[in-house]
Amino acid sequence: MEFIIRGDKIKVTDSMKNYIEEKLGKLEKYLKDGDSVRANVVVKVRNKTQIVEITIPLKTIILRSEESQDDFYKAVDKTIDKLERQLRKNKTRLSKHNKSNKEFMIIDEEESI
């Protein structure tokens, strides 16, 4: 997974980058082509609030999540939890859809024999 991390009105430190990359790396288990996926991360600050926005464009869908917290690390954790939930939801949808298509294909092949 490729990471594009930038800050808006904040300098993103190496420890912040490492934390984001470590947490996002756990989402690769849900992705088939983890190497070709690009994650865009924007870290913003408004007053004392830290805002983390993560966008992951895939072939079929675009996953996007944004969370604001007083603590940067809490915001990252909540954002990634939302993304993981979206990935699980869409992964099961796609697998159910593919399984149902395969069952119909098998029936068609047996009838033609």
N, C-alpha and C positions, 0 to 999 in steps of 0.2 A: 504494500500500500504506500502510495506517495502522499506526503503531507505538505500542504501549503499553509503555513501559520503566519499570520500577520497581526499587528496590533493597531488599534485605532485610538489615538491619544494615550497610548501606553507602550512602553518598550517591553517586548516579550523576552524574558531571560531564558538562559539555557535550561534551567530547572523547570520552568513552565513548559518549554518545548518538549523536554524529556517526559514530563508527566502526561502531556496530551498524547504524545506518540505511544507511550506505554499503554494507556487506556484504550486508545483507538486500535491498537494492535490486537486487542482481544476480540474485536469485531470481525477479524479476518476469517474466523472459523465459520461464519455464516455466508461468506462470499466465495464463489467458485474461482473467479479470476482475481485473487487478492492483489496480485502484482500490478495489474492494469487499472486498479481503482485509485482515484485521486480524491483526497479529503481536503476540503477548503475550510480552514478554521480562522475565525475573526474574533479577537479579544478586544472588548471595548470597555471604557470606564465612563460612567455618568455619575457625577457627585462621588459618593462612596460605594456605588454599586458596580460590581464586576459583571459584565455580560459576555457570555460565550456563545458563539453561533457556529454551528458545524453543518456543512452541506456536503453530501456525498452523491454525485450524479452516477447512476448506474444505467445500464442499457434500457431497462424497461421503466424504471421509476427514479425519482429524485428524492433522496432522504434528506430532511432538513430538520434541525432542532435548534432552539434558542432558549437559554435560561439565564436569569439574572439573580445573583446572590450577593451578600456582603463579602463572602469569602470566594476567592478564585477557584480553589480546589473543589469546593462544594458545587459551584456552578458547572465545572467540567464533569464531575461525577453525575449530576442530574441530567445534563445534556446527553451524555453517553448512555445513560440508562434509557432515555427516551428513544435514542437511535436503535439501541438493541431491541427494544420492544417493537419498533417499526420493522426491523429486519426479521425478527421471529414471525411476526404477523404475515408479512409478505412472503417469506420463505415457505411457510406452511400452505399458503394459498397457491403458490406456484407448484409445489410438490403435489398437492391434491389435484390440481388441474392436469398436470402431466400424467399422474396415475390413472385418472379417468380416461384420458385419451388413449393410453396404452391398452386398457381393458377393451375398448371398442376396437382397436386395431387387431388385437388377438382374436376376438370373436369373428371379425371380418376375414382374417386369414384362415381360420378353421372352416368357415362356411365355404370358402372358395376351393378348398382341397377336396 
